[in-house]
Amino acid sequence: MKQLTKNVFVETEQRGSNHGLVATSDGLVLIDGPHKPSDTLRLKAEVERRGQPLRYILNTEPHGDHWTSNAYFDVPVVAHQGVRQRILETNMPEMLARVATFGPGEDKLLEGYKANAPVITFDREMTLHVGDHTFRLVSMPGHTPYQAAVIVEEEGVVFTSDNIFCKCQTWIQEGDPDRWFEALDLLRRLRQDTFVPGHGPVCDKRYLDEQRAYIQEWVEYVRGAVGKGMSKDDAVRNLTAMTARYPMDVEQDGMAPRVMQMNAANLYDYVTRAGIHAGGAWGAEP
């Protein structure tokens, strides 16, 4: 892991979400984790090498690349209540079968897998004090309804989760652009200016405009297709012009066409107010 501040260490070059360790006077706090079991075992070795106990895991969203690694640590997990619900409702055999394809030997590391769902949850905001550090978890729906930013107050660092994809393809498979823009505005108003995005390299507030512009361009791209009478199936099949704009994140080569399809399908529903975007249901509480 790379040292970002005196007490914050981050990993941005593994498959899955970026994650970080914060060293406090009372132990370590892990924010999200690797997607691959083999990477998780390397992280466990890193934790053990540091000689401090791991106290908590903080999950920032409900997608599996952020929480699959929870199961390898016997510590309490903290997250939005919607993240807990999503994990409990996950089709585990299907999820594990997908993770098993990430590389040779990953299947063996998944034997006996049991998800470690959050046991401490919040709705809008909570503050967690660990030793001499303050962790403020703030609900910022956008990429998903249950997105949260983790602000490490004493270090001036914000883990933004997937409301920022820095210099790599943005997954909009269930995002609500209106709420996402609100989240980006909230991030802009924070006093902290060191952002660990959900994917891609560490950035700062200067990247917020680029992230917003890309989402807006996607919306207009799909809105134009709807205006021309294109069906949802046709949109999913044909709206691929954004493929080359950014590379896919680590170990996701070849997935761009699928991401384009998911983005187009979700944004078609957003523009036409259908599916999860019908009647304001997207932001409903669990």
C-alpha positions in Angstrom: 0.0 0.0 0.0 1.2 3.5 -0.7 1.4 6.1 2.1 -0.9 9.1 1.4 -0.6 11.0 4.7 1.1 10.2 8.0 -1.5 7.6 9.0 -3.4 6.8 5.8 -2.3 4.1 3.4 -4.1 3.4 0.1 -4.2 0.7 -2.6 -5.4 1.9 -6.0 -3.8 -0.7 -8.3 -5.7 -3.9 -7.6 -8.9 -5.3 -9.1 -12.0 -3.9 -7.5 -12.5 -0.8 -5.4 -9.7 1.3 -4.0 -9.3 0.7 -0.3 -7.3 2.2 2.6 -5.9 1.6 6.0 -5.9 4.2 8.7 -3.6 3.8 11.6 -5.0 5.2 14.8 -3.7 5.2 18.4 -6.2 2.3 19.1 -5.6 0.1 16.0 -6.3 0.0 12.3 -9.5 0.9 10.4 -10.0 -0.6 6.9 -12.1 1.3 4.4 -13.5 -1.1 1.8 -11.2 -3.9 0.5 -10.0 -5.9 -2.5 -12.3 -7.9 -4.8 -10.0 -10.9 -5.3 -9.4 -13.3 -2.4 -5.7 -13.5 -3.2 -5.4 -9.8 -2.9 -7.3 -9.9 0.4 -4.9 -12.4 1.8 -2.0 -10.1 0.9 -3.9 -7.3 2.7 -4.3 -9.5 5.8 -0.5 -10.0 5.8 -0.1 -6.3 5.6 -2.4 -5.7 8.5 -0.5 -8.3 10.6 2.9 -6.9 9.6 1.8 -3.5 11.0 1.5 -5.0 14.5 -1.8 -3.2 15.3 -5.2 -4.9 15.6 -7.8 -4.2 13.0 -10.7 -2.6 14.8 -13.4 -1.9 12.1 -14.1 -2.2 8.4 -16.1 0.7 6.8 -17.9 -0.2 3.6 -18.9 2.7 1.4 -21.4 1.1 -0.9 -23.4 -2.1 -1.7 -21.5 -3.4 -4.8 -19.5 -6.6 -4.1 -16.1 -5.2 -5.1 -16.2 -3.1 -1.9 -17.3 -5.8 0.6 -16.3 -9.3 -0.7 -13.1 -9.1 1.4 -15.1 -8.5 4.7 -15.4 -12.2 5.1 -11.7 -12.7 5.7 -11.6 -10.4 8.7 -13.2 -11.1 12.1 -14.0 -7.5 12.9 -17.3 -5.5 12.9 -18.3 -3.8 9.7 -19.9 -0.4 9.5 -22.0 0.8 6.6 -25.3 2.4 5.4 -28.3 0.3 6.3 -28.9 -0.3 2.6 -25.5 -1.9 2.2 -26.4 -4.4 4.9 -29.7 -5.2 3.2 -28.1 -5.7 -0.2 -25.4 -8.0 1.2 -28.0 -10.1 3.0 -30.1 -10.3 -0.2 -27.1 -11.2 -2.4 -27.3 -14.5 -4.4 -24.0 -15.8 -2.9 -23.5 -18.8 -5.1 -23.8 -16.6 -8.2 -21.5 -13.9 -6.7 -18.9 -16.5 -5.6 -18.9 -18.2 -9.0 -18.1 -14.8 -10.6 -15.3 -14.0 -8.2 -13.8 -17.5 -8.8 -13.2 -16.6 -12.4 -10.8 -13.7 -11.4 -7.8 -15.9 -11.6 -6.3 -19.4 -11.0 -6.7 -20.6 -7.4 -9.3 -18.0 -6.4 -12.0 -20.7 -6.2 -10.0 -22.5 -3.5 -9.8 -19.3 -1.4 -13.6 -19.0 -1.5 -14.3 -22.4 0.1 -16.5 -22.0 3.2 -17.1 -18.3 2.3 -19.5 -16.5 4.6 -20.2 -12.8 4.1 -19.4 -10.5 6.9 -22.4 -8.1 6.7 -22.4 -4.7 8.5 -23.5 -4.9 12.2 -23.4 -1.2 12.8 -25.5 0.8 10.3 -26.6 4.4 9.7 -29.1 6.2 7.6 -27.8 9.8 6.8 -24.6 10.3 8.8 -22.6 8.9 11.7 -19.3 9.6 13.4 -17.0 6.9 14.6 -14.2 7.6 17.0 -11.3 5.2 17.0 -8.3 6.2 19.2 -7.2 9.7 18.2 -9.1 9.6 14.8 -12.5 10.7 13.8 -14.3 9.0 10.9 -17.4 10.8 9.5 -19.6 8.6 7.3 -22.0 10.7 5.2 -24.7 9.3 2.9 -24.2 10.7 -0.6 -26.5 8.8 -3.0 -25.4 8.9 -6.6 -23.7 5.9 -8.0 -26.0 3.8 -5.9 -28.8 4.8 -3.5 -26.6 3.7 -0.5 -23.4 5.5 -1.3 -21.3 7.0 1.5 -18.2 9.1 1.7 -15.8 8.5 4.6 -14.1 11.6 5.9 -11.0 11.0 7.9 -11.0 14.4 9.7 -7.5 14.5 11.2 -5.9 13.4 8.0 -7.8 15.7 5.6 -8.7 12.7 3.4 -12.0 11.7 1.9 -12.8 8.2 0.6 -15.4 9.2 -2.0 -16.3 5.7 -3.1 -17.7 5.3 -6.6 -19.1 8.8 -6.9 -15.7 9.4 -8.4 -14.1 7.2 -11.1 -10.8 9.0 -11.7 -9.5 8.6 -15.3 -11.2 5.3 -15.8 -14.6 4.2 -17.1 -17.5 5.2 -14.9 -20.1 2.5 -14.2 -23.6 4.1 -14.2 -25.4 0.8 -14.1 -27.8 2.0 -11.3 -26.8 5.6 -10.8 -29.2 8.5 -10.6 -27.5 11.5 -12.3 -29.5 14.1 -10.4 -28.5 12.6 -7.0 -25.0 12.0 -8.3 -24.6 15.7 -9.1 -25.8 16.6 -5.7 -23.2 14.3 -4.2 -20.4 15.9 -6.2 -21.6 19.3 -5.0 -21.4 18.0 -1.4 -17.9 16.8 -2.0 -17.0 20.2 -3.4 -18.2 21.9 -0.2 -16.0 19.8 2.1 -12.9 21.5 3.5 -10.8 18.4 2.7 -9.2 18.3 -0.8 -7.5 14.9 -0.9 -9.9 12.4 -2.5 -9.4 8.7 -2.7 -11.9 7.7 -5.4 -13.7 4.4 -5.7 -11.6 3.6 -8.7 -8.5 5.2 -10.3 -5.7 7.4 -8.9 -6.0 9.7 -5.9 -7.3 13.1 -7.0 -8.7 16.4 -5.6 -11.7 18.7 -6.2 -10.4 19.7 -9.6 -11.6 16.3 -10.9 -15.2 16.9 -9.9 -16.0 18.9 -13.0 -14.6 16.2 -15.3 -16.6 13.5 -13.5 -19.8 15.6 -13.7 -19.2 16.4 -17.4 -18.8 12.7 -18.3 -22.1 11.7 -16.6 -23.9 14.6 -18.2 -22.5 13.7 -21.6 -23.8 10.1 -21.1 -27.3 11.5 -20.2 -27.4 13.7 -23.3 -26.2 10.8 -25.4 -29.0 8.6 -24.3 -31.6 11.4 -24.3 -30.7 12.0 -27.9 -31.4 8.3 -28.7 -34.7 8.4 -26.9 -35.6 11.6 -28.8 -35.0 9.8 -32.1 -37.4 7.1 -31.1 -34.7 4.4 -30.4 -36.0 1.5 -28.3 -34.3 0.5 -25.1 -33.0 -2.7 -26.8 -31.6 -0.7 -29.6 -30.0 1.8 -27.2 -28.3 -1.0 -25.3 -27.1 -2.5 -28.5 -25.9 0.6 -30.3 -24.8 3.3 -27.8 -21.1 2.4 -27.6 -19.4 5.7 -28.6 -18.1 6.3 -25.0 -16.1 3.1 -25.0 -12.8 4.7 -25.9 -13.1 7.8 -23.6 -11.4 6.2 -20.6 -9.7 2.8 -20.0 -11.3 0.2 -17.8 -10.0 -0.1 -14.3 -7.4 -2.7 -13.2 -7.9 -6.2 -14.6 -11.2 -5.2 -16.3 -9.8 -5.2 -19.9 -12.5 -6.3 -22.4 -15.4 -5.3 -20.1 -16.0 -1.9 -21.7 -18.8 -3.2 -24.1 -20.7 -4.7 -21.2 -20.3 -1.5 -19.1 -21.6 0.5 -22.0 -24.6 -1.7 -22.3 -25.4 -1.4 -18.5 -24.9 2.3 -18.6 -27.2 2.7 -21.6 -29.9 0.5 -20.1 -30.0 2.3 -16.8 -29.9 5.8 -18.3 -32.6 4.9 -20.8 -34.8 4.2 -17.8 -33.6 7.4 -16.1 -34.5 9.5 -19.2 -37.9 7.8 -19.7 -38.6 7.5 -15.9 -39.0 3.7 -16.0 -37.6 0.8 -14.1 -35.8 1.8 -10.9 -36.3 5.5 -11.8 -40.1 5.3 -12.0 -42.0 7.3 -9.5 -39.0 8.4 -7.5 -38.4 4.8 -6.3 -34.7 5.0 -6.8 -34.0 6.8 -3.6 -36.5 5.0 -1.4 -35.2 3.8 1.9 -34.8 0.0 2.4 
